[in-house]
Structure formats: C-alpha cells, structure tokens
Amino acid sequence: MGAGHPECPERLDAIHNRMLITGLADVLEQREAPLAPLDDVELAHDRWYVASLRGMSERIAEDHAAGGPAYAQVDPDTAMNAFTWTAALRAAGAALAATDAVMAGELENAFCSVRPPGHHATRDKAMGFCFFNNVAIAAKYALQRHNLGRVAVIDFDVHHGNGTEDILAGDERALMCSFFQHPFYPFSGDKDPAPNMCNLPVAAYTRGMDIRELVEAMWIPRLEAFKPEMVFISAGFDSHREDDMGQLGLTDQDFAWITLRIKDIARRHAKGRIVSCLEGGYAMVPLARGVEAHIRALADL
C-alpha cells in the first residue's frame, strides 16, 4: 500500500515470528499459497471487475518501468502496485487450497495467514485495503465446486464485512454472523440486512465479555438452527483492545473463546471443517498474540 500504511508486510512477519518464538511453527503443517484460478475468483466477483484489476496492475507495471509512480490509488485509503494482483490471487488461492484440503479430510481446519485482506471487497469494487474477498470466494467455491448445501461465515473484525454481505446477501445456502463497531467504517450493516445476515453492531468500547454474551444469545441459536456443513471465518484482530484502528475491547482470551464456540458448532454440524482467513489487525504485538490464541484454539493446543 506504500510507506507508512497500516496494511503492511510487517503484519505477516509479526505472525510468523510469533509462531517461531512460541514453537507453534514446529507443530503446525504449513503450506504455500497457490494462485487462485480466475474462474473461481469470478464465483464471487464480476468478470469485468476482475479484468479491470488485472489491467490496472499491468498499467502500473508499465508506467513504473517508464519512470512513473509505483502505486495507484483505488480509493482514499487503498493503493495498488504492480505486485498487488499476484498477492491478491495468492490470498484467495490460500483460501481455496485450504477449502480443498479440509474437504478432502487432509486437514480438520486451516488458518490462512494472508494479505491483502478481503472482507470489504464487494462483487465489483475494491475498498478498505481489500481487492478480492477471500472468504466469500472460498464460501462460494465450497457451495459450487464441492456441492455443499450450507456454509456459515463468521466475521469478528472491528469493521463490518460489507463486501462479504454484498456477495452473500440473499443466498439461502449461506449464513453470515458478525459483530462490528458502529458507527464506524464502512458505515454499513445496521439497516435492513438480508435474512441470512446476523449482524451485531456494537458501540465503541464494548468489552469482550459483552461480546461473548451477544455471541451466545444471537449467533449460536442461528448457527444451531442453520447446521452449516462448513464454516469460514473472517478473522480480524483489529477488534483487540490494544489495536488503535478501532475501539473495541477484545482480548486474546476472547478470540480463543469465540474460536472454541465456532469450533463446537463445526464439530457437531460440519465434521469440524473450518477455514479461517486473516482480515484486519494493525498493531503488531496484539495481532500476533491474537492469531496465536486463535490458532491454538483451532489446533487444540
């Protein structure tokens, strides 16, 4: 995104270093992310939009080679460079490969440590640091390519996953459960959501214990009734109380608790099948700790 931008390569470095320091890297199976096939990306995105991103990437590369700028602004806080196209395809490809591995029974669940994030990317628009909606692509892929009947998407980022809602709203095969700070970027999710959306807008400074009560009261009954055959998670750690990107009050223990509740649903209805993808989280230390807590819960460690 450019120097000084919060969505930076150091985010993945912080997570990787935490895995090494804690010894988790030694006990987890790690895989490289492939490039997502475009026909799978287009399960969630308009074809012309995908083509326009590819064209913009090529133009940036040509302009930069000729001495022009290295970045192009997509919106006021989202920039693209010549390598964004490939990075976005690998982020989506990780979610697809994880879905295949979990569906094949090779893995019970998977966490995709990827960037750029995805949950603000709508069917035809890049925004909020996001280009391809990794979780929505994977959810559509599970429904279309693996012929599942029901998938659930859980989003615990501090921001509303407007892109995921745009792509999945009205699809009776999908249930999306989320909480998010409101009013806050992208200023959506609080009015007339589709019936397959379980949106919980919460005020700034809402504490983790209050979030747990809302999850227990609102998410869990909907998920139990829906009986998903696979669960996808938009794992945003900017809802951590130490992350200045937002003003929610979650702790490492809250992320672990939410993950365990989701895992309980998945075990009883979805053969334990979960694919989680990194979304937000911009303060390096709490990001790394939050991911560690999330992964330990997923891996029963």
N, C-alpha and C positions, 0 to 999 in steps of 0.2 A: 504493500500500500504506500510505501515511501517512508522516509526517515521520520521518526517521532510518532508514527501511527500506532495506536494500541493493538491492532491486529497484526502482529509482527512474528517473525520466525522464532524469536526467543520463547514464545509460548510453548512450542513443541519441545524446544531444548529443555525448558524447566520441567516438563512432564517426564521426558526421557531421563534426565538427571535424577529425578526423584525415584524413578523405577530402579535405577542403578544403585543409588545410595541405600534404599530400603531392602534391596535384594529381590524385589519383585521381578526384575528383568530376568533373573536366573530361573524362575519357576513358571513364567508365562510363555506360551508359544507366541512368537512374533512372526508376522508375515508382511511382505512388501505389498503395497497397494498397486493393482493394475490400473490401466486406463479404462474408464467406462466406455462401452460401445455407445455410439450416438443414438442408435435406435432405442436403447434402454433409457438414456437421458430424456429422450422425447416422450417417454411414458408420462412424465410429469411436466415437461416444458414444451412450449410451441416450437415447431421446427424453425420458423423464421427467426425466433429469438436465439436459438442455439447457433444458427448460421451467422447472425449478426455479431455474437460474441467472438466467434471464430474469425470473422472478417476484421473486427476491431483489433484482435491480437496480432493478426498479420500486418495490419497498417501500422501499429505501434512499432513492431519489429523493423519494418522498412523505414519508417521515419527516424527511429533511433539510430539505425545504421547510417543514415544520411546526416547525422548530427542533430536530429530533433530531440524532443523530450522523451524520457524513458517511461513516463506514465501518462495515462489519460483518465480524467475524472468521469466516473459513471454517474455519481450523484455527489452532493457536497462532502460526504464522509467516506466514499468508496472509490478507490482508484484501481486501475488495471494496468499491468505491464505486459511485456511480451511473453512472460512465463506463466501468467495467471491462467490462461486456457488449459495448459497441461496440468497445473496444480489442481484446478477445479475438477478436471476429469479424473485425476487420481483420488481426490477426496470422495467423489461419487463412486469411483471404482472400488475403493475400500469398502464402502457400504454394501455394494453389490456382491463382492467376493465374500464378505462376512456373511451375507444372507445365504449364499450358496453353501458355504461351509457349515453353517448352523442347520440349514435344511437337510444337508446330507448326513448330519449326525457326526461330522468330524469334530465339531465344537459344540458345547452346550450353549455358549453365548460368546459375544465378542465386543470389544471396545475399539472404536476407530479413532485413533489419535491423528486427526486431520485438520488441515486448514487449506483454503478458506472455509469458514463455517457456511451454513446453508439455510437456516430456517426463515430468513427474511426474503429469500429469493422466491418470487411468485412465478406463476406459469410463464409470464412474459416480461419479467423485469428483474434486474439486479439492483439490490439496495442493501443497506445496513451491513456492509462488508461481505455480502453473500452473492454468489453467481449461480451455482447450481444447488438445488435443495436436496442435499444428500439423503436425508431421512425420507422425504416424500418420494424420491426416486426409488429408494430401496423398498418402501412400503408398496408402491405401485408394482414394482418388479415381483415382489412376493405374491401379489394378487394375480398378476397377469402371466408371469413365467412359471411360477410354482403352483398356480391354481389354488391358492388358499382362499377360504371363504370370508375370513375376518382377520383383520390386523388392527392392533392398537398402537397409537403414537403417544408417548409421554414427553412433555416438554417442561423442564424446570429451569430454563434460562430466566434471567431477570426481565427480559423483553418478550413481548408477545410474539409467538411464531406466526406472524401474519402470512408469510409465504406458504407455510405448510397448510394453514387453514384455507388459503386461496385454492390450493391444489386439491385438497381432500374434502372440502365442504360439500355436503350433499351426497357423498359416496357412502351408501349404507354398509359397505363392506369394511369401512374404516371408522374407528372411534378415536378422537384426539382429546386427551386430557392435559390441561396445562394450568399453571398459575404464573402470574407475571405482575410486576409493579405497574400500577395505574393511578393517575395518568402519567404516562412515560412513553418514550419512543417504542414503537411506531404509532402510538395513539390509536390503537385499534383493539378489537377483541371483546369490548364491553357491551356492544349493542347488537341485538338480534343475531346471535351466532346461529349457524345451521344446527339442526337437531343432532347431528353426530359430533358436535363440539361440546366439551365440558370445560368451559373457560372459568377460571377463578381470578379475576382482577383483585389485587390486594394493594393496600396503601403502603407508601414508603414507610420503612422502619418496622414492618411486620416481622415478628420474630419467628424463629424456626419452629417453636412449639405450637404456635398458632397455625403455621402452615401444615404441620403434622395433623392437627385436628381437622383442618379443611380437607386434606387428602383423604383422611379416614371417613369423613362424612360425605364427601362429594365424589371423589374419584372412585373409591373402592366399590361402592354399590353399582356404579355404571359399568365398571370393568367386570365385575362378577356376573352381571346380567348379560353382558356382551359376549363373554367367553372367547377372547381372542385366541387365534391359532398361532400367532407370533406377535412379539412386542418390539417396537422400535423406540429408542429413547433419544431425544434431543437434549444432550447433557450440557447445560450451560452453567458454568461455575461463577458467573458474574453476579449471581444471587447470593454469593458469600458475603458475610458482614464485613469482611476486610477488603472487598473489591469496590473501589470508588466509582466504577462505571454505573453502579446502581445504589439503591439504598435499602435493600432487603437485609434481613438479619440471620441468614442461614449459617450453620457451622459445618465442619467436616462430618460431625456425627449426624446431622440432619440429612446430608447427602447419602450417608450409609443407610440410614433408616428408610428413606424413600426408595432406595435401590432394593433393599430387602423386601419391602412391601410389594414392589413391582415383581420381584423375583418369585414371591409367593404366588402371585396371580399367574405368572408364566408357568410355574411348575404344575399348577393344578389344571390349567386350561390349554397350555401351549407347548407341552413337553419340555418346558424350561427354555424355550427358544427366545433369545433376546439379542438384538443388535443395537448397540449404543454408539452414537457419533458425537464427537466434541462440537459444541457450539461456542458460546462465549466463555469469558474468564480471562481477565486482562491484568490482574495483579499476580505476579509470577508465583510467589510463595503460596498464597491460598489456592491458586489454581492447581498447583502441583499436589498440594495436600488433599484438595477436594477430589481430584482424579484418583489419587491413591485410595481414598476411602471408598469411592465408587467401585473401583476395580477389585478391592479386597472383598466387598460385598458380593460382586458378581462371581468372583472366583472361590468364594467360601474360604477365604484366607484370614 
